[in-house]
Amino acid sequence: MVNSGHTSKQYDAELESVRARVLLMGELVGKQVRLAIAALSRGDVEQIDRIIADDHRVNALEVGIDESCSQIIARRQPTANDLRMVIMVIKTITDLERIGDEAKKIAIAAKNLSQKKNLTLPRFDKIKNVTNLTLNMLRQSLDAFAKLDTSAVAQVVRQDEQVDEEFRAVIRYLVTFMMEDPRTISSALEILFVAKAIERVGDHAKNMSEYVVYMVKGRDVRHITVEEIEREVQQ
């Protein structure tokens, strides 16, 4: 719990309830991404349809948390750490909702690919590798949020650079695949959309980790180098 200096137990409970729901939302979107990639590799249409249908749960959580934050601002008029906490939550749920959108995009692409039964598809190994990287980033960002711990933020930012490089490698691989067999162009483009969605998940996870620095340090570290972030969190 944030040591904000106020004494209202009800106020503390409201803040903790909001934080707990953010973590629940983070767990849900991470699961959606993981299941979408698994369904893609198996061609599991039933699972794909469930993922697409469950996107409303993510949206409902965002709306509910946002409404709670609005009530806290209106009723409690938070300042200092508490205000930064509410701002961090609002920013974080926006990124989490977008991760949910990316999971839905992956599921839609997987459904399209499942209908191409007679075509050879590119291997999914590279997609699985970059997915593991991004889900690890998401876990670290949510852990930093839960503990208000900035120690892993620079590592998350560096991992995002690795994800970007992996994404470029996937593009090169798919281009080669399409050149060797033009009949696979449509399928390869669907997989490219999946890879881009995973890359965007990494971007959102990075954003979330940077919000923790804003909460703890009162410093906006977006758009600065990872070396500058390292110096900031060590102060």
DRENPATOR-708798 format. One record per atom (N, C-alpha, C): x, y, z; residue in one letter. Coordinates in steps of 0.001 Angstrom, whole numbers, plus 500000, padded with zeros to 6 digits. Example, Ala and Ser with C-alpha at 12.3 -4.5 7.8 and 13.67 -1.06 7.14 Angstrom:
513190494310507800A
512300495500507800A
513200496700507800A
512850497750507080S
513670498940507140S
512900500030507870S
end
This chain:
500840498803500000M
500000500000500000M
500876501248500000M
500446502257499302V
501201503491499228V
501104504228500548V
502253504697501067N
502248505491502287N
501988506938501914N
500712507312501874S
500331508613501344S
500099509654502421S
500090509246503688G
499943510223504760G
498517510432505204G
497517509895504497H
496141510090504942H
495762508970505907H
494672509139506653T
494317508214507726T
493013507475507471T
492326507761506399S
491040507119506140S
491230505685505681S
490727504744506494K
490829503334506103K
489982503050504865K
488854503720504750Q
488003503538503589Q
488711503995502317Q
489406505112502416Y
490173505644501290Y
491251504635500882Y
491984504108501868D
492997503095501584D
492372501894500875D
491212501478501360A
490537500322500777A
490146500576499329A
489699501791499045E
489322502136497679E
490531502063496750E
491652502601497179L
492864502568496361L
493348501138496148L
493307500339497215E
493766498962497099E
492840498134496213E
491539498418496277S
490591497715495424S
490872497996493948S
491169499244493650V
491485499621492270V
492748498908491806V
493761498915492637R
495022498257492260R
494816496759492045R
494009496132492898A
493759494693492772A
493053494376491454A
492124495226491053R
491407494994489799R
492313495215488594R
493267496131488702V
494243496307487619V
495043495021487435V
495476494423488538L
496248493183488458L
495395492052487886L
494116492008488252L
493205491016487683L
493077491215486172L
492957492456485757M
492866492767484334M
494152492362483621M
495291492622484241G
496565492242483652G
496700490740483495G
496250489994484505E
496280488532484424E
495387488038483287E
494226488667483130L
493286488257482096L
493856488493480701L
494415489672480440V
494907489938479085V
496132489090478763V
496967488840479767G
498115487956479532G
497652486561479146G
496622486075479835K
496061484761479516K
495465484750478120K
494791485846477737Q
494186485922476412Q
495247485830475314Q
496357486535475504V
497438486483474505V
498014485071474424V
498282484497475578R
498870483151475610R
497949482128474942R
496662482190475251L
495705481252474657L
495554481483473152L
495616482748472738A
495478483047471311A
496625482445470509A
497835482550471033I
498993481976470335I
498901480454470324I
498454479869471442A
498295478415471488A
497237477956470483A
496133478698470412A
495070478348469471A
495539478508468029A
496387479501467792L
496954479713466453L
497759478503466016L
498619478002466889S
499491476888466516S
498718475584466346S
497598475450467080R
496809474214466995R
495661474295465992R
495310475521465586G
494143475683464738G
492859475369465477G
492827475700466780D
491689475381467651D
490615476457467485D
489663476222466603V
488651477227466281V
487754477520467477V
487418476506468255E
486556476710469426E
487227477651470424E
488520477430470678Q
489260478303471583Q
489362479713471020Q
489575479809469735I
489674481112469072I
488379481904469268I
487249481253469077D
485960481931469235D
485750482399470679D
486213481603471641R
486077482001473052R
486904483246473343R
488103483290472791I
488976484455473016I
488328485714472453I
487801485615471250I
487149486774470628I
485945487212471461I
485159486241471920A
483962486566472705A
484313487160474068A
485443486740474654D
485807487184475999D
486423488580476032D
486609489193474875D
487183490539474865D
486318491523475649D
485016491241475728H
484122492149476462H
484466492188477948H
485034491101478479R
485410491082479899R
486519492090480175R
487481492170479269V
488568493142479404V
488005494561479336V
487128494796478368N
486534496131478218N
485734496527479453N
484994495566480014A
484186495857481204A
485074496214482397A
486190495525482534L
487115495856483619L
487679497260483453L
488045497610482222E
488570498961481996E
487543500015482371E
486308499831481927V
485257500814482217V
485021500914483723V
484974499766484397G
484724499775485833G
485832500438486628G
487075500132486291I
488212500731486997I
488280502226486729I
488048502603485492D
488059504022485141D
486995504790485924D
485823504194486063E
484755504835486832E
485145504968488304E
485780503947488851S
486233504021490244S
487267505129490433S
488172505268489470C
489177506335489550C
488512507702489488C
487508507843488641S
486784509120488543S
486102509450489873S
485533508447490529Q
484886508667491819Q
485889509057492892Q
487053508415492863I
488095508754493845I
488536510205493665I
488739510611492419I
489150511993492150I
488081512966492622I
486809512659492325A
485722513578492676A
485485513645494178A
485548512505494853R
485185512460496268R
486363512711497203R
487544512233496785R
488701512286497693R
489674513417497354R
489588513928496141Q
490511514970495693Q
491969514624496048Q
492467513517495520P
493804513045495905P
494904514019495503P
495972513989496268T
497149514814495992T
498396513941496105T
499508514492495662A
500824513850495806A
500793512394495332A
501255511457496202N
501365510053495807N
500034509460495373N
498972509813496084D
497667509243495742D
497214509684494355D
497462510931494023L
497085511419492703L
497897510709491625L
499188510546491872R
500025509832490902R
499569508381490766R
499143507786491868M
498629506423491815M
497411506330490899M
496474507235491062V
495264507209490240V
495614507435488769V
496512508379488509I
496927508630487124I
497601507399486534I
498468506749487324M
499143505536486856M
498123504458486514M
497123504299487367V
496102503278487120V
495358503560485812V
494947504803485617I
494197505157484409I
495028504877483156I
496307505242483198K
497174504988482049K
497387503483481836K
497565502762482939T
497852501333482845T
496683500557482257T
495466500873482685I
494320500113482160I
494086500402480684I
494490501581480232T
494397501866478794T
495312500929478017T
496533500756478506D
497457499838477835D
496976498395477943D
496430498018479086L
495943496652479241L
494764496373478299L
493880497349478149E
492752497165477232E
493257496971475806E
494305497703475454R
494856497565474105R
495559496231473925R
496162495711474992I
496722494359474902I
495605493356474645I
494460493554475308G
493304492703475036G
492878492781473582G
492919493984473022D
492590494151471596D
493567493377470718D
494852493397471097E
495854492674470301E
495603491170470380E
495201490678471553A
494876489255471678A
493718488893470754A
492738489772470676K
491598489535469786K
492056489525468324K
492960490438467953K
493482490455466587K
494192489147466255K
494963488637467217I
495663487369467000I
494653486251466776I
493589486244467588A
492567485207467457A
491866485277466101A
491594486490465628I
490947486642464322I
491873486135463210I
493160486486463306A
494121485994462309A
494214484475462370A
494187483925463580A
494246482470463735A
493033481804463101A
491879482440463244K
490661481885462631K
490774481900461109K
491302482977460559N
491493483050459109N
492460481978458625N
493544481768459408L
494534480769459011L
493977479353459111L
493083479128460069S
492523477783460245S
491704477352459036S
491284478316458234Q
490478478007457048Q
491336477701455820Q
492656477866455958K
493566477621454827K
494178476226454991K
493355475213454951K
493782473868455308K
494744473245454297K
494685473658453057N
495480473001452028N
496795473715451714N
497104474747452491L
498329475496452229L
499382475218453292L
500626475164452856T
501725475059453798T
501889476398454503T
501971476357455823L
502104477588456599L
503518477720457142L
503990478941457327P
505291479139457967P
505286478553459379P
506429478106459844R
506521477607461218R
506231478735462205R
505672478362463358F
505306479346464366F
506384479509465446F
507537478867465271D
508567478906466309D
508978480334466652D
509205481132465608K
509669482498465848K
508591483326466548K
507327483084466202I
506229483782466857I
506163483401468333I
506357482123468614K
506314481661470007K
507439482290470819K
508612482414470220N
509751483003470931N
509481484454471310N
508980485233470347V
508731486651470637V
507547486798471594V
506594485869471538T
505480485905472489T
505975485675473909T
506866484710474086N
507417484453475421N
508117485693475973N
508838486390475110L
509523487617475534L
508531488676475997L
507488488883475213T
506532489943475542T
505716489592476784T
505346488326476931L
504595487941478133L
505460488059479389L
506753487815479238N
507660488025480372N
507746489510480719N
507776490365479703M
507742491810479944M
506473492213480686M
505345491646480262L
504072491969480902L
504076491533482357L
504584490345482622R
504652489859484010R
505517490771484870R
506665491172484337Q
507548492046485105Q
506905493413485355Q
506200493925484363S
505551495226484523S
504441495158485569S
503657494084485548L
502595493924486541L
503177493714487931L
504288493002488013D
504954492813489306D
505477494141489839D
506043494956488945A
506506496292489349A
505337497144489826A
504204497035489149F
502997497766489550F
502535497314490926F
502505496008491147A
502012495471492416A
502889495886493584A
504205495894493364K
505149496168494448K
505638497617494472K
505238498397493454L
505768499753493281L
507293499720493330L
507847498814492535D
509281498557492501D
509814498913491116D
510730499862491055T
511260500330489770T
512505499576489313T
512948498589490091S
514246497970489809S
514289497230488471S
513145496728487998A
513144495943486759A
512758496759485529A
512507498053485699V
511991498858484587V
512986498916483430V
514247499180483730A
515246499266482663A
515357497941481921A
515239496829482650Q
515299495517482006Q
514127495334481044Q
512940495789481445V
511768495688480568V
511987496506479297V
512546497702479445V
512800498557478285V
513814497895477353V
514846497291477930R
515835496600477089R
515198495394476387R
514311494692477081Q
513630493564476450Q
512749494023475292Q
512183495224475410D
511374495741474315D
512227495939473071D
513459496372473251E
514367496502472107E
514639495132471486E
514746494110472347Q
514952492749471839Q
513725492258471075Q
512543492583471590V
511306492216470898V
511252492869469514V
511637494136469448D
511646494839468158D
512569494136467165D
513721493681467648E
514667492984466773E
514097491634466338E
513445490932467259E
512816489659466912E
511712489865465871E
510970490957466008F
509915491264465041F
510507491481463655F
511622492219463598R
512274492426462297R
512755491099461706R
513203490182462568A
513649488868462091A
512471488078461520A
511310488188462165V
510110487516461654V
509745488065460276V
509839489385460118I
509526489993458815I
510456489432457737I
511746489377458047R
512709488853457065R
512387487397456708R
512048486624457713Y
511721485218457487Y
510484485079456605Y
509451485869456899L
508209485768456131L
508388486248454690L
509198487272454510V
509462487741453142V
510131486632452332V
511101485971452927T
511772484856452247T
510788483738451933T
509927483435452883F
508929482388452710F
507999482701451543F
507557483961451464M
506646484365450388M
507340484344449031M
508608484729448992M
509351484725447724M
509546483306447204M
509734482372448131E
509952480988447712E
508672480336447202E
507525480758447738D
506255480176447321D
505171481248447388D
504917481948446286P
503932483042446285P
502531482617446716P
502233481313446665R
500912480853447101R
500703481060448598R
501794481270449336T
501689481425450793T
501559482892451213T
501490483801450264I
501502485226450611I
500373485583451568I
499168485149451266S
498020485485452106S
498212484989453533S
498651483742453683S
498865483173455015S
500004483875455743S
501079484160454996A
502230484822455616A
501860486218456111A
500993486894455376L
500554488224455818L
499738488133457100L
498917487101457238E
498169486904458485E
499134486712459656E
500179485942459422I
501167485715460479I
501936486992460778I
502161487803459769L
502796489095459996L
501920489974460893L
500604489950460675F
499691490699461536F
499792490206462981F
499938488893463146V
500097488322464485V
501388488835465128V
502474488787464355A
503763489249464886A
503702490717465288A
503027491529464474K
502893492949464810K
502076493129466081K
501034492321466253A
500232492401467474A
501081492070468697A
501925491052468579I
502798490682469696I
503796491804469991I
504335492392468938E
505270493524469128E
504590494672469856E
503328494924469543R
502574495989470216R
502313495643471676R
502113494364471984V
501975493956473384V
503228494352474161V
504378494142473553G
505623494549474205G
505692496037474439G
505237496822473471D
505218498285473627D
504346498689474819D
503176498066474927H
502269498416476024H
502851497994477381H
503505496839477422A
504140496397478659A
505242497377479081A
506013497846478108K
507053498838478403K
506431500116478973K
505356500579478334N
504678501773478838N
504281501603480302N
503730500446480621M
503256500191481981M
504391500244482989M
505541499704482624S
506679499744483544S
507142501180483774S
507067501993482734E
507497503390482868E
506540504190483756E
505262503817483769Y
504319504506484651Y
504682504279486120Y
505280503133486416V
505672502852487803V
506749503829488258V
507666504148487362V
508689505148487704V
508028506492487987V
507043506854487188Y
506308508098487432Y
505650508073488796Y
505049506939489165M
504388506824490458M
505384506967491598M
506475506251491526V
507422506185492642V
508317507417492704V
508782507870491537K
509768508950491493K
509170510307491128K
507943510310490615G
507364511563490138G
508040512079488884G
508616511170488105R
509397511542486919R
508867510783485719R
508558511490484649D
508094510883483407D
509313510437482599D
509481509114482462V
510672508589481791V
510373508082480384V
509204508422479865R
508922508069478477R
509829508880477545R
510201508263476459H
510951508947475396H
512357509354475823H
512907508681476850I
514320508901477171I
515048507567477009I
516378507608477016T
517148506394476772T
517086505461477966T
517398504192477710V
517388503216478799V
518473503536479817V
519572504120479361E
520628504510480302E
520139505609481244E
519383506560480712E
518820507612481554E
517797507045482541E
517038506047482098I
516085505397482998I
516830504700484127I
517913504019483804E
518705503337484827E
519219504323485872E
519686505463485427R
520179506466486384R
519036506986487240R
517879507166486620E
516726507713487360E
516276506766488469E
516170505471488173V
515654504538489173V
516673504252490266V
517943504533490003Q
518970504290491009Q
519105505449491998Q
518504506578491685Q
518626507737492568Q
517777507576493829Q
end
